[in-house]
Amino acid sequence: MKKYKYYTLLFILVALLLLTNTVMTNLKESRALSFRNTALTTEEQQDISIFENVKDSVVFISIHQQVIDYWRMSTLDIPKGSGSGFIWDRNGHIVTNYHVIMNANKAIVTLKNGKRYQASLVGVAPSYDIAVLKIQPLKQLLKPLELATSRDLRVGQTVYAVGNPFGLDWTMTKGIISALERSMYATNGIPIKHMIQTDASINPGNSGGPLLNSQGRVIGVNNMILSPSGANAGIGFSIPIDTVKRVVNAIIEKGIYVRPSIGISVDNRLNELYQRYSGMHGVVVADVIPDTSAAKNRLRSTFIDPKGSIIFGDVIISVDAQRTETLEDLYSILDEYKKGDTVILEVLRDNKKKKIEIELQ
């Protein structure tokens, strides 16, 4: 009986030791978890939440080019480059930079499930460095990003640049808006106006990814960095989302984006000649295209008189009170309107100012 009591007591002591050890272990783990949670600031938790919410909507785009192998009389599929993009809608449209897919024969989009899907080209707008691709609608995998507006951005506000440079290897960098209304040249030499400058790192491979505000909504498309070495130097640029919306929606609808026009032809060389001759800035009407708004409103073309002298036509100096000192100014202003809108042109005609109401087409 004494021996039985001894073993019973020993069993109880062992059980108490095991229970105490389990309690202490759980307590340590609970304290460690609590410490990890409290170690994250509110700002850090917000950053993590934004990244987790948007990363599945950012895709990896690999570009391939077909090269003819004359020895084997066949074609080779050669990797050409890569970049990022993001899901625009549940119909499978993907937005990226034009320079990412330029000169490619084939584009492959990698989604969050790691699978690769061949994309078709919907259309491009080289003057804005924007391209739209399309993959088969996989609605359970397609999570479009929420779009904001870029018209009320402020220098100093927090932004996030998200990319997928290597496929399922998402990156996020954080910074602020350093400047607004910047101009950078697109691949075809035409300046892109109203660009967002940020110190958030936009490294090679992140082109075409979204620039987000502190609510995780898209305010721009990451475009390029300004750096002699090609690596981040704290100066990155994004195309504002208001421009992207206008261009992308037109591409999806028509396959192409055409800037609203007045119905005139222009030439920068003529503008430079006018400036040297008069000392003033403006956009000279080189020619009026028949059956257009400009023709209906009788804008005057430039011509050469019998003596061989150039007689300048109307010189556009403003559109809706916005100065047009250069051709880029005119293009930038017209980009803010759509076909069918009415604007007020202010022109110089015979050295006198004249206002003309004209419908864009």
C-alpha positions in Angstrom: 0.0 0.0 0.0 2.8 2.4 0.9 4.5 1.6 -2.4 1.3 2.3 -4.3 0.9 5.7 -2.5 4.6 6.5 -3.4 4.0 5.9 -7.1 0.8 7.9 -7.0 2.5 10.8 -5.4 5.4 10.6 -8.0 2.9 10.5 -10.8 1.1 13.6 -9.5 4.5 15.5 -9.1 5.5 14.6 -12.7 2.1 15.7 -14.0 2.4 19.0 -12.1 5.9 19.6 -13.6 4.7 18.9 -17.1 1.7 21.2 -16.6 3.8 23.9 -15.2 6.3 23.6 -18.2 3.4 23.8 -20.7 1.9 26.9 -19.0 5.3 28.6 -18.9 5.9 27.8 -22.6 2.5 29.1 -23.7 3.1 32.2 -21.6 6.5 32.8 -23.3 5.0 32.3 -26.7 2.1 34.6 -25.8 4.5 37.3 -24.6 6.7 36.9 -27.7 3.6 37.2 -30.0 2.4 40.2 -28.0 5.8 41.8 -28.3 5.9 41.2 -32.1 2.4 42.8 -32.4 3.2 45.8 -30.2 6.6 46.2 -32.0 4.7 47.2 -35.2 3.7 50.8 -35.3 0.4 52.0 -36.7 2.2 53.3 -39.7 3.9 49.9 -40.3 0.7 48.1 -40.0 -0.8 50.4 -42.6 2.1 49.8 -44.9 1.8 46.0 -44.5 -2.0 46.2 -45.1 -1.6 48.1 -48.3 1.0 45.7 -49.6 -1.1 42.6 -48.8 -4.2 44.2 -50.4 -2.6 45.1 -53.7 0.2 42.6 -54.4 -2.1 40.0 -56.0 -3.2 42.7 -58.5 0.4 43.4 -59.7 1.6 41.1 -62.4 5.0 40.1 -64.0 5.3 40.6 -67.7 7.9 38.8 -69.7 8.6 39.9 -73.3 9.7 37.6 -76.1 10.9 38.2 -79.6 10.9 35.7 -82.5 14.2 35.4 -84.3 14.6 33.5 -87.5 17.3 30.7 -87.4 18.3 30.5 -91.1 20.5 27.5 -90.5 17.7 25.4 -89.1 15.0 27.1 -91.1 12.9 27.8 -87.9 12.1 30.5 -85.5 13.4 30.9 -82.0 11.5 32.5 -79.1 14.1 34.8 -77.4 13.4 36.5 -74.1 13.6 40.2 -74.7 13.0 41.8 -71.3 10.5 42.1 -68.5 8.5 44.6 -66.5 5.5 45.0 -64.3 1.8 45.7 -64.9 -1.4 45.7 -63.0 -4.9 44.4 -63.4 -7.3 47.0 -64.8 -10.6 45.1 -64.8 -12.1 41.7 -64.5 -12.3 41.4 -68.3 -8.5 40.6 -68.3 -7.1 44.0 -69.3 -3.6 44.6 -68.0 -2.0 48.1 -68.0 1.8 48.6 -68.4 4.3 50.9 -70.1 4.7 50.9 -73.8 8.4 50.7 -73.5 8.0 47.4 -71.6 6.4 45.7 -74.6 7.9 47.7 -77.4 9.3 45.6 -80.3 8.0 42.4 -78.7 6.3 39.5 -80.6 4.8 37.9 -77.6 4.0 38.9 -74.0 3.5 36.5 -71.1 1.7 37.6 -68.0 2.3 35.8 -64.7 -0.5 36.0 -62.1 -0.5 35.4 -58.4 -1.1 31.7 -58.8 2.3 31.4 -60.5 0.8 30.4 -63.8 1.7 32.1 -67.1 -0.8 33.4 -69.6 -0.1 34.6 -73.1 -1.4 38.1 -73.6 -2.8 39.8 -76.7 -2.1 43.4 -77.5 -5.2 45.6 -77.2 -3.4 48.8 -78.2 -0.7 51.3 -77.3 -0.2 55.0 -76.9 3.5 55.7 -77.4 3.1 59.4 -76.7 2.1 58.5 -73.1 4.2 55.4 -72.8 1.0 53.3 -72.1 0.1 49.9 -73.4 -2.9 47.7 -72.7 -2.7 43.9 -72.8 -5.4 41.3 -72.4 -5.5 37.8 -71.1 -8.4 35.4 -70.9 -10.9 36.5 -68.2 -10.1 34.4 -65.1 -12.4 36.2 -62.8 -11.5 34.3 -59.7 -7.9 35.3 -60.2 -8.4 38.9 -61.4 -8.6 41.5 -58.7 -8.6 45.0 -60.3 -6.9 47.8 -58.3 -9.0 50.7 -57.1 -8.3 53.9 -58.9 -8.0 57.3 -57.3 -7.6 60.7 -59.0 -4.4 62.7 -59.6 -5.9 66.1 -59.9 -5.7 66.9 -56.1 -2.3 65.5 -55.3 0.0 67.4 -53.0 3.8 67.6 -52.7 4.8 65.8 -49.6 2.1 63.2 -49.4 3.0 59.5 -48.9 3.2 57.2 -51.9 4.0 53.5 -52.5 5.5 52.1 -55.6 4.7 48.4 -56.1 6.2 46.1 -58.8 6.8 42.5 -59.7 10.2 42.6 -61.4 11.0 38.9 -61.3 7.7 37.1 -61.2 6.0 36.3 -57.9 8.7 38.5 -56.3 6.8 41.5 -55.3 8.5 44.7 -54.1 7.2 47.8 -52.4 9.0 51.0 -51.8 7.8 54.0 -49.9 8.4 57.7 -50.3 6.7 61.0 -50.9 5.6 63.1 -53.9 8.6 65.2 -54.5 7.2 67.4 -57.3 4.2 67.7 -59.6 3.7 68.9 -63.2 7.0 67.5 -64.4 7.6 66.8 -68.1 9.6 63.8 -69.4 10.1 62.5 -72.9 8.4 59.4 -74.1 10.1 56.8 -76.3 8.9 58.7 -79.5 10.4 62.0 -78.3 7.0 63.6 -77.3 7.0 65.0 -73.8 4.6 63.5 -71.3 3.1 66.3 -69.2 1.8 66.5 -65.6 4.1 63.7 -64.4 4.5 62.9 -60.7 8.0 63.0 -59.3 8.7 60.7 -56.3 11.6 59.6 -54.2 10.1 56.2 -53.8 12.5 53.8 -55.6 11.4 52.8 -59.1 14.1 50.3 -60.0 14.5 48.5 -63.4 11.7 45.9 -63.7 9.2 48.0 -61.8 8.1 50.0 -64.9 4.4 49.6 -65.5 3.6 49.0 -61.8 1.2 51.2 -59.8 2.0 54.2 -57.7 -0.4 54.2 -54.7 -1.6 56.7 -52.2 -2.0 56.1 -48.5 -5.4 54.4 -49.1 -3.8 51.9 -51.4 -5.5 53.4 -54.5 -3.7 54.0 -57.8 -2.6 57.6 -58.5 -0.1 56.8 -61.2 1.8 54.3 -63.4 5.5 54.0 -62.6 7.4 55.0 -65.6 11.1 55.7 -65.3 14.0 56.8 -63.1 16.4 59.6 -63.7 19.9 58.3 -63.0 23.2 58.3 -64.7 24.0 54.8 -63.5 20.6 53.3 -64.2 19.9 52.5 -60.6 17.7 54.4 -58.2 18.9 57.9 -57.4 15.8 59.1 -55.6 14.2 60.6 -58.7 11.4 58.6 -60.2 8.5 59.5 -62.4 4.9 58.2 -62.7 2.2 58.9 -65.3 -0.8 60.5 -63.5 -3.8 58.2 -63.3 -6.2 60.8 -64.7 -4.2 60.7 -68.0 -4.0 56.9 -67.8 -7.8 56.5 -67.3 -8.5 58.6 -70.4 -5.9 56.9 -72.6 -6.6 53.3 -71.4 -10.4 53.6 -71.7 -10.1 54.9 -75.2 -7.7 52.0 -76.1 -10.1 49.4 -74.7 -13.0 51.0 -76.6 -11.3 51.7 -79.9 -7.9 50.1 -79.9 -6.2 53.5 -80.1 -6.1 56.8 -78.3 -6.4 59.9 -80.5 -5.9 63.3 -79.0 -8.9 65.7 -79.5 -8.0 68.0 -82.3 -8.9 71.4 -83.7 -8.5 70.4 -87.3 -5.2 72.1 -88.1 -1.7 71.0 -89.0 1.3 72.5 -87.2 5.1 72.4 -87.4 7.6 73.3 -84.7 10.0 74.7 -87.3 7.3 77.3 -88.3 6.8 78.2 -84.6 10.5 78.8 -84.2 10.6 80.9 -87.3 7.7 83.0 -86.1 9.4 83.5 -82.7 12.6 84.7 -84.4 10.7 87.0 -86.7 8.3 88.5 -84.1 10.0 87.8 -80.8 6.7 86.3 -79.5 5.6 82.7 -78.6 2.6 80.8 -80.0 1.5 77.9 -82.1 1.2 78.9 -85.8 -1.5 77.4 -87.9 0.4 75.8 -90.8 -2.7 74.6 -92.6 -6.4 74.2 -92.0 -7.7 70.7 -92.8 -10.9 70.8 -94.9 -14.3 69.8 -93.3 -13.0 70.3 -89.8 -13.9 72.6 -86.9 -11.0 74.8 -87.9 -12.3 75.1 -91.4 -15.9 75.9 -90.3 -14.6 78.6 -88.0 -12.4 80.0 -90.8 -9.0 79.8 -89.1 -6.3 81.2 -91.4 -3.4 79.1 -92.8 0.2 80.1 -93.4 1.1 80.7 -97.0 3.8 82.1 -99.2 3.0 85.2 -101.2 4.0 85.8 -104.8 7.2 87.5 -103.6 8.3 84.4 -101.7 7.6 85.8 -98.3 6.0 83.7 -95.6 2.7 85.1 -94.4 1.9 83.6 -91.0 -1.6 82.4 -90.4 -3.4 82.6 -87.1 -1.2 82.1 -84.1 -2.8 80.3 -81.2 -1.7 82.0 -77.9 -4.2 80.3 -75.5 -6.9 77.7 -75.2 -9.5 78.4 -72.5 -7.2 81.0 -71.0 -4.3 78.6 -70.7 -1.2 79.8 -72.5 0.1 78.0 -75.5 3.7 79.2 -76.0 4.8 75.9 -77.5 3.3 73.0 -79.5 3.8 70.8 -76.3 1.6 73.3 -74.4 -1.2 72.9 -77.0 -1.0 69.1 -76.9 -1.0 69.1 -73.1 -4.1 71.4 -72.9 -6.0 69.4 -75.5 -5.3 66.2 -73.6 -7.5 67.6 -70.8 -10.5 67.5 -73.1 -12.5 65.0 -75.1 -14.0 65.0 -78.5 -17.1 67.2 -78.6 -16.0 69.6 -76.0 -16.0 73.3 -76.8 -13.0 75.5 -76.1 -12.1 79.2 -76.6 -9.1 79.8 -78.8 -7.3 83.1 -78.5 -5.4 83.8 -81.7 -3.2 86.6 -83.1 -4.5 87.6 -86.5 -2.9 90.7 -88.2 -1.3 91.5 -84.8 -4.8 91.7 -83.1 -6.2 89.3 -80.6 -9.3 87.4 -81.5 -11.3 84.8 -79.6 -12.9 81.9 -81.5 -15.2 79.3 -80.0 -14.4 75.9 -81.5 -15.6 72.3 -81.0 -12.9 69.7 -80.6 -13.1 66.6 -82.8 
